[in-house]
Amino acid sequence: MDLTADKVCCNGDGMTMNPRVKAVVAKVDYTLEITFTNREVGIFDCSHLITFGVFKEFEDIHYFMRAHVEHGTVVWPHEQDICPDTLYQDSTKVAPVSTERDLGSGRE
């Protein structure tokens, strides 16, 4: 059986992968502001994880704020992570990130 990444990490149709995490900003309200590789921005609420097993360290807001991106997902120093598909599917999308090319160069 061929278990390539595009077949394992799909968005439900068995063909395409969800975007991965490009950047993250942890907020003091236990949310993550995530920029995905497709330039969508989503807010993921982690407050429900604070009392759950390996995520109990999140009770220390300073620890929670140490979230960073590795291998296309959000991780913390003691190896906690959240599945990138969960982050994408369960985040509330707020806005795409604009780039200079999207806005135009101002030249006619």
C-alpha positions in Angstrom: 0.0 0.0 0.0 1.4 3.4 -1.0 1.0 5.9 1.9 2.4 9.1 0.4 1.8 12.3 2.2 -0.9 13.5 -0.2 -2.9 10.4 0.4 -2.5 10.4 4.2 -3.0 14.2 4.8 -5.9 15.0 2.7 -8.9 17.3 3.2 -11.5 14.6 3.0 -11.7 14.1 -0.8 -8.6 11.9 -0.8 -6.8 14.1 -3.3 -5.6 17.4 -2.0 -3.8 18.4 1.2 -4.9 21.2 3.5 -2.6 24.2 3.6 0.2 24.0 6.2 1.2 26.6 8.8 3.5 29.2 7.6 3.5 31.6 10.6 1.9 31.7 14.1 1.4 34.3 16.7 0.2 33.1 20.2 -2.2 35.5 21.9 -2.8 36.0 25.7 -6.4 34.8 25.3 -5.1 31.3 24.4 -5.7 31.7 20.7 -3.3 31.3 17.8 -3.3 33.6 14.9 -2.1 31.4 12.1 -1.0 32.2 8.5 -1.3 29.2 6.3 0.6 28.4 3.1 -2.3 29.5 0.9 -2.2 32.9 2.6 -5.4 32.5 4.6 -5.3 33.7 8.2 -7.2 31.8 10.8 -7.8 32.1 14.6 -7.6 28.8 16.5 -8.8 28.7 20.1 -6.7 26.6 22.3 -8.5 27.4 25.6 -10.2 24.0 25.6 -6.9 22.3 25.6 -5.5 23.8 28.8 -6.8 21.1 31.1 -6.1 18.2 28.7 -3.1 15.9 29.3 0.1 17.0 27.6 -1.4 20.5 27.0 -1.7 21.3 30.8 1.6 23.2 30.5 -0.4 25.8 28.6 -1.8 27.0 31.9 1.5 28.9 32.1 0.7 31.7 29.5 4.4 32.3 29.1 4.9 28.8 28.0 1.9 28.9 25.6 3.3 32.1 24.1 6.4 30.1 23.0 4.5 28.5 20.1 6.4 28.4 16.9 6.2 26.7 13.4 8.1 23.5 12.6 7.4 21.2 9.7 4.2 23.0 8.7 2.5 22.9 12.1 2.5 24.7 15.5 4.7 23.2 18.2 5.9 24.1 21.7 9.3 23.4 23.4 8.3 20.2 25.1 7.1 18.7 21.9 3.4 19.4 22.1 1.9 20.0 18.7 -1.5 20.2 17.0 -2.3 18.5 13.7 -2.1 21.0 10.9 -5.3 19.7 9.4 -7.1 20.4 12.7 -5.6 23.9 12.8 -6.8 24.6 9.3 -10.2 23.0 9.5 -11.1 24.3 12.9 -9.8 27.8 12.7 -12.0 30.8 12.1 -10.7 32.4 8.9 -10.3 36.1 9.2 -8.5 37.5 6.1 -5.9 36.6 3.5 -2.5 38.2 3.9 -2.0 40.9 1.2 1.3 41.1 -0.7 2.7 43.9 -2.7 1.9 41.9 -5.8 -1.7 41.6 -4.7 -2.0 45.3 -4.1 -0.2 46.2 -7.3 3.0 48.1 -7.7 1.2 51.5 -8.3 2.6 51.6 -11.8 0.3 51.9 -14.8 
